[in-house]
Structures are given as structure tokens and as C-alpha cells.
Amino acid sequence: MDSNFFKDEKSKYEKMYVDINYAINDINEFLPEDRMNQRKYISKSNILKDYIQLIDTLESKYNKKSIFKIFQREDNYIDKLNKYKKEHESHFKQIKNCLKCSCFKCVKECNFDTCLGCRSNSKIVMCDHENVNSTAYKDYTLNLTNNETNEDDTYKVLSTIQVLNDNKRYIVIQNIHNQDEKYILYHYPGIKEDDYGEITDASEFDYIAQIFNSCNLD
């Protein structure tokens, strides 16, 4: 095992933990408690704290001089860390998304969905803090029927876009079997299921396409 493994692993996740705590300190005095509690990274920060402590514990055991050390499988330490990350995989994914999200340190009052509308493994990648924002997704798919072919297919959701002034929502999807097949549709969230509609106004379509193309989905 690389002698720097524990050091590198701890450095990576310690930075995330520190960044989150700095963010909490920066926004705490500007936001009421109920809005603070909406930030997902706050409730998940202990996942990072416990993981860092686990790294320290395993590193100490690894470095401990013992006549039995030669019989220990070195991968066992990595296995334990990977097991912890696997058990909390969704939390680690969301933490990484939160760190890149436009809402991470934002204290502005707004009418966007923000953290309350956040799906697993997603983040807001563009927000003008007034009228438009865009959310990117990693593991969000839809099974839809193509109106032209009348065939069912699976589509990856690339982004959803809110435009507050027009009180409209849009969704950008891509056929998982044909990456050249993309659609921009109206998005009507529902309680049980969402509905979608075709955009017939060319200028409106171009406007939403321009917003989408300006976003860095990574």
C-alpha cells in the first residue's frame, strides 16, 4: 500500500469538512435557523467527520509496530474505508454536489426551489439570484413515450430550468441510446407524477437552449 494513502485520503476529505464548516460560519449570521437547516450539507457534515476519524484510527493501527503486522493484509485497511464510503455513498455524492452548488454560500432571499427541491446527486449550476436558475443531475432518468414514433424510451435528465418572471419550468432530456437526441420541454411538476409539454415558440426555445448551453453541468 502506498505510504501516502492515508495522508492523501485524509487531506481530500478534511478539505471538504473544513470548507463546509467555513461556509456554515459565513452564512450562519445571515440566515434564520429554518433556512440553515434546509442546507443538506449541514446534516451530512458528520458523515465526513466520522470518516476522517476512521482514517486516523486505521492509520494508527497500520503504523503500530507489531510482530503480527506481517500477517495483516494491507488491503484490509482500504476495504474498511471503502465499506464506509459505500454505506454512505448517497451522502458523499450529495456533499460533493453541495460544495459545487450555487446555493452553497448563498444568503439571498429568493423564490427558487433551492435545497428544498434538491434531488439526490444534483446541484444548481447556474443562478442569477433574480429570475433564472438551472439544476444539473447525475442519476435522474425518465421513461417517456415519443409522440412521433409512439415508442417508449428512457431519457437522461440533463437539467431543469426555472424562470420566475414567466412562472415557467423547463426540462432538458437526452435519449440514453442516442446522445444526439435531445429535447427541451415544458416541465409541470405534480404530486404523483410530472407532466411535460412541447415548446412551440421558437424564440422561447432558443432562450432556454441558450441558458442550458451556458451551464457547466460538471
Secondary structure as UniProt FT lines:
FT   TURN            3..4
FT   HELIX           5..27
FT   TURN            28..30
FT   HELIX           33..36
FT   TURN            37..38
FT   HELIX           40..63
FT   TURN            67..68
FT   HELIX           69..71
FT   HELIX           75..87
FT   HELIX           89..100
FT   TURN            102..103
FT   HELIX           114..117
FT   TURN            120..121
FT   STRAND          122..127
FT   STRAND          132..137
FT   STRAND          141..145
FT   TURN            147..149
FT   STRAND          152..163
FT   TURN            164..167
FT   STRAND          168..175
FT   TURN            176..177
FT   STRAND          178..188
FT   STRAND          195..198
FT   HELIX           202..213
//
